Amino acid sequence: MDPDDLSHILNHLGEDRAAGFNAVVPPVVQSGNFAYPTVAAMRAVVQQEFDRPLYTRGHNPTVAMVRRKLAALEHAEDALLFSSGSAAIAAAVVAFTGAGDHVVCVHKPYSWTRKLLGELLVRFGVETTFVDGTDAENYRRASRPNTRMFITESPNSLTFELQDLAAVAAIARAKGIVTLCDNSYSSPLFQNPIDLGIDLVAHSGTKYLNGHSDVVCGVLAGSAAHMRQVMAREFMTLGAVPGPHDAWLLMRGLRTLELRVGRSADSAERVARFLEAHPRVRKVHWPGLESHPQHALARRQMRRCAGLMTIDLDAPDEAAVERFCDHLRRFLIAVSWGGHESLQWPVCALKGPSGYYTELPFTLVRLYIGLEDPAVLIADLENALARM
């Protein structure tokens, strides 16, 4: 994206300063309701709630500013803002499927996407086939006459397997199937699935878009027609919408998106190369490394690789993994990612009765590289590896 265009989107697009007292920082329209002077005026708004404020669940001026920015960042015609990334994905899937329909999804999606498809929607007659997305042809092989949606997550946020988005999109387009990509890992700065033919793009806005670990929100972007379809039913009916202040905090985060994501990516490369060379690390799962089996695809469809990676420790047992994790001082033990702070997420801590994580080795630890000095993070990792 042209730097001038990006700067305009992040700092100016959608902001009517004259209507906001010429404030440099747009005010939060913290109102749940909007009044109109006449019945005719209200009637006109009721018929255009997608674009005009009547009730904040449907349209709010602060939320609308952020919608415009997010749509522009993803090269989409429009976008909707949700109360979480899970809500955005759920709304998209429910909007384009129904009883008797079939979905094909990459086999290691975000855990709540898997729960939606593998547990919740089964109750309503929607079937899902999970496939190895590293081969786009698996989507074609798994599709049926009643397949309505292909779901991708490229890369996923644990083992970082990619899908060839252009190839998957081409297969879907030939069959009239809607495609959805969770683009949270890359952010709109490093990858734009719509440019590769994908119909719908979802984000956990909690991650890079907000970037300060103080908001939970989600994004769905796509064509105006698709966004209107989602809003008319799933968005308005289920009501998983953010409050105006959450939207304002997301917009605050967007101001520094380019600086934060760039810093995280720069530091991640240094950390990944250090870890790849360390004798106590069997493997580093990060698409930016030449050793990643899909490195060529990553270079082709992603502008850069972001700050999330997973390491496979050369550890004899879970106790050794725990020693490593417990001795890290600069990496907080927590879920999520994308903020200013570096994080660690050991798989052995989250293997529960659901069975989702039981298929993964206990030696995996996901690391998010935040905004700290990379030399400090490397020293911390080196110390913890020695204690393992």
C-alpha angles and dihedrals in degrees: 000000000000108000091229091052091048092050090050092051095047097043109025118011114114094005113126099193094178089061091048101055089268089285114169088219110050113241121247110249092215096183127121094195139040128205130215130203098229141023089245092054092050092047090055092052094047087058092050104038091136088070106022135053119255103135123002093236086071107028133000125173094230092048090046091058091055092045090058093050094048093047091051092048091053094043088242131139093234144349139206126216120221136188091251142001089251090057091051093052093044092051091050094050095045091047094059103034137058143173110317094021128123133220130197114209136177108263099239105044128152107300095245091050088054091049091050092052101033100041117011104041092042086071089061098047101263113134126202133200115201114211140183099261095196085087110053090200089069087073090056092046092051097046121106134189088267096048109127105169143031114203122202134178108189110212105005116224101246113037095014100228115167134213124213093245096191091052094047090047092051092052091049095046092054089054098041092247123150116235128212127189127191100217098176095118097056101033117213089283095067103032138018111193093185089064087057093053101268114143103209130029123196131193138185094229087196088078126057097340093064095025098180102083092237103103137057110203144132140217135210119187133181143104120343090244093054093046092050090050092052094045096048093060122004098030097047097033100046092038098208092154131142124243119248093253092054089051090050091051089051090052089049088055093049091062090073099029096115094048095045098045092044093051092047092050093048092050093044091059092053092047094045093052091048092051094045089059095046116105093220092058116079096189143353116216104209123125092218092071119090088227092064107106091228098040092123092054090047090054091048101051103022125062092208141347117253134228102275122097140153126224127204106215124214090233126148096213145356091269090064091050090050091050089054093048096043092052094054108104102177097046116073116216102240145117125251124040142202100093132109093271126080115239142194126206114186114202090215090066094057105043100123141167092276088077095221095120098035090088091062125082117254089232094075119106120176116215128197114201109216132185100289121115105285091221089060091049092049091051090050092050092047091053093048093048090053090053093051 
